[in-house]
């Protein structure tokens, strides 16, 4: 299932109803958990649905509405029930218009390297599910290749020596592939966490201002310390909780790659 197919399915999804357990939505909902852009779109869909449902609930039934329908009174002025029907019709038209606008409009988002790095750091700190859990780096590379994700990366030797792989995620950002490899640094993990060290790999053309140096640049972003560098046509971001001294032991050989 592609993202567009998932959107077509989820446009019929009604949050807060039994739809959450409907088998027709299972595959699309699972894809949302793996695709950040789709997950954001779905959140906007649910928010719009909830807002419109609230508006419908706020419509007051005119007094005598039922009696007027039954009696079919003939009055020169527009009856209250007709006004209600017109109001509901107008609201329905508004729903259709809002849905069309939401379907075709995409909010402008920053597309620079700072935005990319910030998003990846935020993703690492959220509850996410790995595509595959494994300590074998060769299995991770094979998985990426099978998913047509980025698999031709070069890992720092110091990262392979000082950390243990835990799994990976194949994802996208602004339509660009990102390969995420999760590691364990050796420190005690937080409850329900499988990793505490995250490497994000994307093409150097993903943003117009990607770093160009093979020497890591350290910066604190979203509460994490990050190291960013580029080798060949791949740009890397390594992130973890801690400080530059802690992170540097995983990229100490970067300048000679």
VOGU-3710 file (C-alpha; in Angstrom, 3 decimals, decimal comma):
1> xxxxxxxxxx> 0,000/0,000/0,000  1,340/3,428/-0,959  0,845/6,649/1,004  -1,726/7,881/-1,552  -3,676/4,634/-1,297  -3,602/4,883/2,487  -4,956/8,444/2,307  -7,835/7,341/0,055  -8,714/4,684/2,632  -8,307/6,885/5,697
11> xxxxxxxxxx> -10,467/9,702/4,289  -13,382/7,457/5,290  -11,978/6,896/8,805  -14,032/8,362/11,667  -11,932/8,934/14,804  -13,548/8,005/18,084  -15,695/5,289/16,492  -15,457/1,547/15,885  -13,437/2,305/12,751  -10,275/1,833/14,808
21> xxxxxxxxxx> -11,013/-1,906/14,938  -12,297/-2,179/11,359  -10,050/-4,538/9,320  -10,494/-2,236/6,315  -8,314/0,376/8,009  -5,681/-1,855/9,641  -3,074/-1,749/6,855  -3,420/2,005/6,359  -3,163/2,680/10,106  -0,042/0,521/10,360
31> xxxxxxxxxx> 1,526/2,448/7,485  0,844/5,692/9,385  3,106/4,491/12,184  5,976/3,993/9,729  5,531/7,088/7,561  5,861/10,397/9,471  4,367/12,538/6,679  1,352/10,233/6,382  0,966/10,226/10,163  0,893/14,030/10,192
41> xxxxxxxxxx> -1,694/14,097/7,396  -3,842/11,589/9,305  -3,659/13,684/12,471  -4,902/16,715/10,504  -7,737/14,607/9,037  -8,826/13,454/12,501  -8,675/17,001/13,888  -10,820/18,351/11,041  -13,346/15,525/11,433  -13,615/16,171/15,184
51> xxxxxxxxxx> -14,097/19,914/14,651  -16,847/19,398/12,062  -18,595/16,780/14,192  -18,630/19,253/17,076  -20,205/21,883/14,824  -22,952/19,467/13,816  -23,674/18,669/17,465  -24,015/22,382/18,213  -26,868/22,816/15,714  -30,075/23,401/17,667
61> xxxxxxxxxx> -33,243/21,755/16,358  -35,806/24,542/15,859  -38,818/24,493/18,139  -41,789/22,832/16,462  -39,570/21,270/13,807  -41,190/17,833/14,097  -44,735/19,231/14,178  -44,152/21,344/11,081  -42,905/18,350/9,134  -45,915/16,260/10,160
71> xxxxxxxxxx> -48,494/18,969/9,598  -46,841/20,242/6,402  -48,008/23,729/7,250  -48,265/26,188/4,438  -46,828/29,542/5,399  -45,695/32,473/3,331  -42,504/32,909/5,284  -39,799/30,256/5,058  -40,634/27,703/7,778  -38,122/27,065/10,504
81> xxxxxxxxxx> -37,620/23,472/9,412  -36,732/24,631/5,918  -34,267/27,056/7,413  -32,741/24,156/9,336  -32,505/22,068/6,179  -30,840/24,959/4,369  -28,436/25,406/7,271  -27,520/21,728/7,257  -27,096/21,829/3,496  -24,814/24,843/3,780
91> xxxxxxxxxx> -22,800/23,120/6,477  -22,533/20,004/4,315  -21,242/22,160/1,467  -18,735/23,684/3,891  -17,591/20,182/4,905  -17,096/19,250/1,250  -15,191/22,466/0,575  -12,989/21,988/3,648  -12,280/18,398/2,654  -11,316/19,459/-0,876
101> xxxxxxxxxx> -9,051/22,212/0,405  -7,407/19,910/2,932  -6,901/17,212/0,301  -5,124/19,527/-2,116  -3,408/21,972/0,198  -0,140/21,232/1,907  1,219/23,670/4,488  4,594/25,078/3,675  7,288/23,556/5,858  10,956/24,461/6,180
111> xxxxxxxxxx> 13,064/22,338/3,875  16,526/23,232/5,116  19,013/21,033/6,952  18,136/22,496/10,356  14,492/21,469/9,851  15,532/17,989/8,696  17,840/17,467/11,668  15,243/18,791/14,102  12,597/16,460/12,716  14,861/13,432/12,961
121> xxxxxxxxxx> 15,833/14,262/16,534  12,165/14,647/17,436  11,348/11,337/15,763  14,042/9,560/17,791  12,504/10,820/21,034  8,949/9,765/20,174  7,515/6,293/20,613  8,200/4,575/17,301  8,270/0,996/16,138  11,316/-0,410/14,391
131> xxxxxxxxxx> 10,792/-2,043/11,020  13,076/-4,830/12,149  14,903/-5,600/15,389  18,351/-7,064/14,867  21,913/-6,704/16,108  23,340/-7,736/12,721  24,429/-4,727/10,657  24,517/-6,853/7,503  20,855/-7,776/8,015  20,018/-4,088/8,389
141> xxxxxxxxxx> 21,779/-3,201/5,145  19,993/-6,059/3,370  16,636/-4,870/4,711  17,223/-1,352/3,393  18,216/-2,711/-0,017  15,038/-4,803/-0,182  12,942/-1,743/0,659  14,715/0,408/-1,955  15,929/2,583/0,906  19,448/3,981/1,282
151> xxxxxxxxxx> 21,797/1,021/1,787  25,124/2,255/0,339  26,282/4,077/3,462  29,632/3,980/5,264  29,494/3,606/9,048  32,194/5,106/11,250  34,472/2,333/12,488  34,303/3,788/15,990  30,495/3,546/15,902  30,632/-0,140/14,961
161> xxxxxxxxxx> 33,248/-0,786/17,654  31,661/1,121/20,525  27,932/0,577/19,966  25,636/-2,366/19,237  22,942/-2,275/16,577  19,360/-2,732/17,775  17,270/-2,339/14,614  16,297/0,055/11,865  13,536/2,106/10,231  13,120/2,988/6,541
171> xxxxxxxxxx> 11,347/6,337/6,355  10,950/9,483/4,236  11,176/13,220/4,824  9,716/15,591/2,228  9,610/12,655/-0,152  13,313/11,848/0,320  14,502/8,482/1,638  16,014/8,342/5,115  17,575/5,222/6,613  17,535/5,189/10,418
181> xxxxxxxxxx> 19,792/2,767/12,286  19,195/2,382/16,016  22,102/1,552/18,338  22,693/0,859/21,992  25,575/2,854/23,435  26,097/0,577/26,422  24,381/2,850/28,920  21,287/1,644/30,800  18,257/2,106/28,549  15,155/3,966/29,632
191> xxxxxxxxxx> 12,033/1,875/30,238  10,402/0,691/26,988  13,381/1,975/24,947  15,333/-0,356/22,668  18,050/2,156/21,788  19,686/5,393/22,879  21,851/6,237/19,857  20,366/6,998/16,442  21,985/7,393/13,036  20,041/9,002/10,176
201> xxxxxxxxxx> 21,328/8,669/6,609  19,959/10,554/3,611  21,123/11,833/0,247  23,249/14,966/0,328  20,708/16,608/-2,016  17,844/16,183/0,457  18,293/19,780/1,588  20,030/22,650/-0,228  22,329/23,374/2,713  23,432/19,897/3,812
211> xxxxxxxxxx> 26,856/19,850/5,469  29,673/19,222/3,007  32,523/18,306/5,341  33,449/14,739/6,387  34,409/16,142/9,788  31,470/15,994/12,225  29,819/19,218/13,313  28,382/18,965/16,838  25,261/20,807/17,887  22,567/20,492/20,558
221> xxxxxxxxxx> 19,108/20,057/19,012  15,818/19,253/20,778  17,651/18,137/23,908  19,956/15,767/22,005  23,589/16,199/21,040  24,055/15,668/17,295  27,004/15,120/14,984  26,467/15,872/11,292  28,755/15,155/8,347  28,739/14,224/4,657
231> xxxxxxxxxx> 30,783/11,560/2,864  30,305/11,108/-0,880  26,635/11,506/-1,714  25,380/10,627/1,772  24,715/12,940/4,709  24,723/11,548/8,245  23,252/12,734/11,533  24,133/10,844/14,716  22,098/11,781/17,795  22,012/10,820/21,459
241> xxxxxxxxxx> 21,378/12,222/24,899  24,559/13,559/26,442  27,290/15,941/25,427  29,875/16,297/22,671  32,465/14,332/24,623  30,103/11,352/24,873  29,097/11,422/21,194  32,603/11,998/19,852  33,755/8,491/20,787  31,345/7,132/18,162
251> xxxxxxx> 32,684/9,348/15,359  36,325/9,740/16,362  37,529/8,292/13,029  35,228/10,362/10,803  37,819/12,727/9,380  39,717/9,893/7,719  36,758/8,192/5,986
//
